Amino acid sequence: MFFALTDDQREFDGAVRSYLSERFDLAAVREVFEDVSGDGHPASLWKAAADQGWLAVTVPEDQEGLGLGLVEAQVIARALGAGAAPGPWRGTVLAAEAVRLAGSDEQKAAWLPRLATGDAVGAFTLRGSAPGTLTAVEYGGVADVVVARSADGLVLVTGATATPQGSYDGTTRLASVEAGAGEALPGATAEVIAELEARATVLVAADLAGIAREAVSRTVAYDKERSQFGVPVGSFQAIKHALADLHVAVTLAEHAVLYASYAVDAKLDGADLAVAVAKAKAGDAAVAATAAMIQYHGGIGYTWEHEAHFFYKRAKRLAGQYGDADAQREKIATLTI
């Protein structure tokens, strides 16, 4: 079986990447990164996410969405990772997924169209429990609704007080959210929560795969031009072999993420194993590729002025979300032995 993106999915990927390269490049990312007092939520990027359907990707068509699946969502996530793009896209998509899978008809009608069109910002966390303090919530400070755990399942939290939390990754913003009891999502069974965690893990892994590919591509391009002893440094065996190994690792991660997204959508046996493999491979590949990006750019790679640290810091933060590579390998062992 030949398993790859369809032409439509490739076009979707190209549209996201084209917008980021032309309208929200790394210079725009740097403005967000260095504006430590800002909310990290650029209005122009959010408008594009709404206008181009990035937010509506998994929302049903009868709720103002595109009615697509996790495969298409991971296409967007990978492109956003490659662009080190800020903003609450993933939290909003996951909040919509929680409402779609576990919400009542009234909750779906109230929230899905607003989340799909960008009229509302969502956040999603499985840390902590409502009521109580929810720590390190991505974009909790700008969210209109936060999906969080409760003693009985999941709840929609609105009107919460959020306090900014520091993060070395300036491409995102974190907040501590003081959550009330919230409004219960009636369909939030243990199985649904597990599926939502799997979907969240796949989107994080896709972001990591995008980071990893961009890091390798930029490093290869630079080392073809940078010369030492009269020849490109990329011609040195120690460097080109290391970059070839990274290319293989990133390719394996990309395919693992793609398959995991399909397995979750299709509810295949072994989907949980596929998700664990994808997250382990993507986390390892992204951290290794971004570390090599810094090293193989030479002295400039270590500076604040170069963009390498955007990718490295984003990779280090995301590699630990929903279980780092070691935790995923433990899960793989449990599922297969």
Phi and psi in degrees as a GROMACS rama.xvg file:
@    title "Ramachandran Plot"
@    xaxis  label "Phi"
@    yaxis  label "Psi"
@TYPE xy
-89.941  116.034  PHE-2
-113.184  113.003  PHE-3
-158.567  170.943  ALA-4
-67.1633  147.101  LEU-5
-76.6576  169.316  THR-6
-59.9666  -40.7621  ASP-7
-63.9505  -41.0366  ASP-8
-66.1146  -37.8603  GLN-9
-65.0844  -38.4336  ARG-10
-64.8038  -39.9691  GLU-11
-60.5396  -46.9813  PHE-12
-58.49  -45.5603  ASP-13
-63.4459  -35.5605  GLY-14
-66.7197  -41.9902  ALA-15
-64.8645  -47.1636  VAL-16
-65.3154  -37.421  ARG-17
-64.0089  -43.9478  SER-18
-60.4713  -46.7304  TYR-19
-63.6929  -42.3492  LEU-20
-69.1341  -33.0839  SER-21
-93.6241  -30.7891  GLU-22
-119.781  -17.8826  ARG-23
-147.29  69.9613  PHE-24
-83.2734  -170.147  ASP-25
-68.529  -20.7999  LEU-26
-66.4711  -39.4912  ALA-27
-68.8361  -38.3222  ALA-28
-60.6914  -41.5487  VAL-29
-61.4001  -37.8558  ARG-30
-59.6363  -41.9478  GLU-31
-68.7344  -44.1842  VAL-32
-58.1216  -42.579  PHE-33
-88.0138  -10.8776  GLU-34
-88.2369  76.6639  ASP-35
-67.7632  -19.9721  VAL-36
-91.5744  -5.68029  SER-37
-81.9906  170.887  GLY-38
-87.3179  -1.63464  ASP-39
66.3441  22.6861  GLY-40
-127.402  76.5712  HIS-41
-66.3156  129.183  PRO-42
-63.4412  -37.63  ALA-43
-65.6636  -38.8537  SER-44
-70.0701  -38.3474  LEU-45
-65.5398  -39.9396  TRP-46
-62.4527  -41.6974  LYS-47
-64.6727  -40.4947  ALA-48
-60.5286  -37.1704  ALA-49
-74.7363  -48.5142  ALA-50
-64.6244  -34.7398  ASP-51
-94.9566  3.62223  GLN-52
84.5609  10.406  GLY-53
-64.5727  -35.5993  TRP-54
-78.8601  -25.3756  LEU-55
-92.6705  4.60417  ALA-56
-55.2358  -43.3676  VAL-57
-105.668  0.665536  THR-58
-76.0366  135.927  VAL-59
-58.6517  151.951  PRO-60
-62.2179  -32.7201  GLU-61
-75.5921  -0.947989  ASP-62
-120.281  33.2497  GLN-63
73.0525  19.0405  GLU-64
-105.241  -177.531  GLY-65
-91.5335  -18.7621  LEU-66
68.9369  28.3749  GLY-67
-94.8949  -165.343  LEU-68
-127.288  -167.637  GLY-69
-68.4265  -28.405  LEU-70
-60.1844  -47.2936  VAL-71
-67.4046  -35.885  GLU-72
-64.5531  -39.4875  ALA-73
-70.2419  -25.8303  GLN-74
-60.2633  -45.8401  VAL-75
-65.4801  -45.1957  ILE-76
-59.5603  -40.1773  ALA-77
-65.4373  -41.7893  ARG-78
-65.6168  -39.9667  ALA-79
-66.2614  -37.3423  LEU-80
-63.7833  -42.897  GLY-81
-61.907  -30.693  ALA-82
-92.8899  1.88658  GLY-83
49.93  38.2384  ALA-84
-74.8341  134.194  ALA-85
-82.7134  175.63  PRO-86
112.397  160.991  GLY-87
-88.839  37.1361  PRO-88
-60.6472  -53.2608  TRP-89
-63.7179  -41.9835  ARG-90
-63.0474  -37.3267  GLY-91
-69.9712  -42.3363  THR-92
-63.9603  -41.6612  VAL-93
-71.0082  -34.7183  LEU-94
-62.7094  -41.9644  ALA-95
-64.1571  -39.0494  ALA-96
-62.8831  -39.6363  GLU-97
-63.1468  -43.3118  ALA-98
-67.0127  -40.9386  VAL-99
-61.967  -43.0023  ARG-100
-85.1566  -28.0828  LEU-101
-126.913  -6.23853  ALA-102
-82.4181  159.306  GLY-103
-75.7249  169.011  SER-104
-58.7305  -39.7219  ASP-105
-66.2928  -40.9946  GLU-106
-65.9313  -40.0852  GLN-107
-62.1788  -44.5764  LYS-108
-66.0254  -33.2195  ALA-109
-76.8623  -35.3159  ALA-110
-111.073  -37.7754  TRP-111
-60.9984  -46.5839  LEU-112
-62.0365  -37.6042  PRO-113
-68.7489  -40.5055  ARG-114
-69.4296  -37.5468  LEU-115
-66.6044  -33.8722  ALA-116
-97.0578  0.068195  THR-117
81.0963  5.38289  GLY-118
-70.9726  -21.0126  ASP-119
-129.902  146.415  ALA-120
-104.421  133.307  VAL-121
-111.368  159.094  GLY-122
-138.326  155.282  ALA-123
-141.244  129.799  PHE-124
-147.386  144.753  THR-125
-113.886  9.01058  LEU-126
-85.4884  137.879  ARG-127
71.8507  -169.779  GLY-128
-152.396  143.696  SER-129
-98.4896  138.57  ALA-130
-74.4375  149.574  PRO-131
147.839  -170.448  GLY-132
-91.6149  125.416  THR-133
-105.457  115.91  LEU-134
-95.7281  152.26  THR-135
51.6416  46.4455  ALA-136
-82.7997  121.851  VAL-137
-63.2332  121.746  GLU-138
56.8455  30.4635  TYR-139
-63.1045  -23.845  GLY-140
-74.461  -18.7523  GLY-141
-116.41  0.565605  VAL-142
-75.4527  137.27  ALA-143
-82.1909  -26.2389  ASP-144
-146.379  136.503  VAL-145
-117.028  125.841  VAL-146
-89.9612  122.823  VAL-147
-139.386  162.246  ALA-148
-68.5914  155.758  ARG-149
-139.308  178.552  SER-150
-62.6037  -26.6301  ALA-151
-108.531  -0.73549  ASP-152
153.786  -112.213  GLY-153
-131.798  150.847  LEU-154
-134.528  157.854  VAL-155
-97.276  118.609  LEU-156
-105.122  125.149  VAL-157
-127.68  158.715  THR-158
66.0574  23.1075  GLY-159
-80.6907  156.33  ALA-160
-89.2595  128.744  THR-161
-119.903  136.699  ALA-162
-117.648  124.926  THR-163
-58.8437  142.145  PRO-164
-118.66  142.181  GLN-165
-70.7865  152.677  GLY-166
-150.02  138.282  SER-167
-69.7318  -17.1075  TYR-168
-90.7811  100.423  ASP-169
-76.2685  -1.02809  GLY-170
-85.3706  3.82003  THR-171
-142.002  172.867  THR-172
-132.079  136.8  ARG-173
-114.682  154.251  LEU-174
-147.011  150.04  ALA-175
-93.4619  123.316  SER-176
-111.133  124.386  VAL-177
-88.843  100.291  GLU-178
-95.1612  139.026  ALA-179
-82.408  -165.565  GLY-180
-66.4589  -31.9453  ALA-181
75.1152  179.282  GLY-182
-107.78  120.987  GLU-183
-65.277  140.801  ALA-184
-90.3235  111.287  LEU-185
-65.8609  -23.3377  PRO-186
-96.8695  15.3354  GLY-187
-82.3583  70.9862  ALA-188
-76.7575  171.36  THR-189
-59.3739  -37.1897  ALA-190
-67.2468  -40.4048  GLU-191
-67.3488  -41.406  VAL-192
-62.1281  -40.9205  ILE-193
-62.7388  -39.8072  ALA-194
-66.3793  -40.3565  GLU-195
-63.5789  -39.4228  LEU-196
-63.9511  -39.4529  GLU-197
-63.0207  -43.1803  ALA-198
-64.8301  -40.9018  ARG-199
-63.3749  -41.8066  ALA-200
-63.6951  -41.0865  THR-201
-63.0747  -42.5135  VAL-202
-67.0935  -36.5392  LEU-203
-66.9319  -42.8456  VAL-204
-62.406  -37.4851  ALA-205
-65.2227  -42.4187  ALA-206
-58.0317  -45.2231  ASP-207
-62.2906  -40.7296  LEU-208
-63.2175  -39.4972  ALA-209
-64.5296  -42.7821  GLY-210
-58.3813  -48.5242  ILE-211
-61.0533  -45.7506  ALA-212
-63.2354  -42.8609  ARG-213
-64.9079  -39.7167  GLU-214
-62.2244  -45.6262  ALA-215
-65.283  -44.7591  VAL-216
-61.8168  -44.2686  SER-217
-67.137  -37.5015  ARG-218
-68.6519  -43.4902  THR-219
-60.4026  -45.5306  VAL-220
-61.4105  -42.1566  ALA-221
-67.1945  -43.2094  TYR-222
-75.9627  -9.91163  ASP-223
-77.955  -24.0824  LYS-224
-100.476  -34.8127  GLU-225
-73.0694  126.969  ARG-226
-109.874  147.293  SER-227
-145.396  134.284  GLN-228
57.0983  31.7125  PHE-229
82.102  4.15414  GLY-230
-135.53  157.192  VAL-231
-60.3205  138.466  PRO-232
-65.2577  -23.7102  VAL-233
-67.2182  -12.9485  GLY-234
-82.4497  -12.3897  SER-235
-72.1748  134.727  PHE-236
-57.6622  -41.799  GLN-237
-60.7911  -34.494  ALA-238
-83.0367  -46.7999  ILE-239
-68.1769  -32.7615  LYS-240
-69.6483  -39.4304  HIS-241
-63.8018  -41.3323  ALA-242
-69.0182  -34.6444  LEU-243
-63.7778  -41.2156  ALA-244
-62.6984  -40.5802  ASP-245
-65.536  -39.0782  LEU-246
-59.4729  -43.2358  HIS-247
-63.3075  -44.7327  VAL-248
-62.3573  -41.1185  ALA-249
-68.6814  -40.2983  VAL-250
-61.3352  -43.0315  THR-251
-62.5732  -40.1696  LEU-252
-64.4029  -43.4613  ALA-253
-59.3741  -45.6737  GLU-254
-68.5762  -36.5689  HIS-255
-64.1659  -40.9389  ALA-256
-66.6295  -43.9353  VAL-257
-59.4116  -47.1542  LEU-258
-65.676  -40.1404  TYR-259
-61.2633  -40.286  ALA-260
-64.0375  -41.0861  SER-261
-65.7941  -43.2687  TYR-262
-62.374  -39.9077  ALA-263
-67.8211  -45.8814  VAL-264
-61.632  -41.2564  ASP-265
-85.0457  -2.4388  ALA-266
54.2771  45.959  LYS-267
-74.0181  151.319  LEU-268
-62.1448  136.206  ASP-269
86.4971  9.05057  GLY-270
-62.0334  -38.1822  ALA-271
-63.3197  -35.9328  ASP-272
-66.8476  -42.5236  LEU-273
-61.4851  -39.6148  ALA-274
-65.676  -42.7409  VAL-275
-63.5934  -42.3752  ALA-276
-62.0803  -45.3906  VAL-277
-60.85  -46.2049  ALA-278
-67.1354  -40.8786  LYS-279
-62.1849  -47.6852  ALA-280
-68.1034  -42.2701  LYS-281
-67.4036  -41.459  ALA-282
-63.4448  -46.7989  GLY-283
-62.3319  -45.4588  ASP-284
-64.3081  -41.8682  ALA-285
-67.918  -43.6771  ALA-286
-65.579  -43.2087  VAL-287
-66.0495  -43.0057  ALA-288
-67.9746  -39.7361  ALA-289
-74.0038  -32.82  THR-290
-65.7108  -41.4986  ALA-291
-65.935  -34.634  ALA-292
-57.331  -45.5762  MET-293
-63.7301  -49.0916  ILE-294
-64.6937  -45.5902  GLN-295
-84.3277  0.0991376  TYR-296
-90.4833  0.211857  HIS-297
69.3726  -150.799  GLY-298
-58.9277  -37.9204  GLY-299
-65.2314  -28.4216  ILE-300
-65.461  -20.8585  GLY-301
-90.4564  -2.64387  TYR-302
-91.3164  156.746  THR-303
-64.3063  -32.6838  TRP-304
-69.8365  -23.6174  GLU-305
-85.557  153.117  HIS-306
-82.9229  -3.12122  GLU-307
-56.8027  -36.2548  ALA-308
-70.9155  -22.4367  HIS-309
-57.6644  -48.5735  PHE-310
-70.9076  -41.4181  PHE-311
-64.2197  -46.3507  TYR-312
-66.7445  -39.535  LYS-313
-63.7443  -42.6991  ARG-314
-63.9601  -43.8848  ALA-315
-62.7298  -39.3783  LYS-316
-70.2137  -47.6307  ARG-317
-71.7823  -26.1269  LEU-318
-60.2042  -26.7504  ALA-319
-91.1188  -9.74897  GLY-320
-73.7612  137.874  GLN-321
56.4782  32.1275  TYR-322
98.6533  121.731  GLY-323
-75.4043  -176.23  ASP-324
-61.5262  -38.6573  ALA-325
-63.127  -44.1592  ASP-326
-63.9642  -38.1403  ALA-327
-67.8241  -37.4751  GLN-328
-67.8624  -34.0942  ARG-329
-61.8881  -41.2152  GLU-330
-65.6342  -41.3828  LYS-331
-59.6352  -43.5391  ILE-332
-61.9616  -43.1679  ALA-333
-62.4288  -37.9933  THR-334
-78.4694  -20.48  LEU-335
-114.499  -16.8068  THR-336
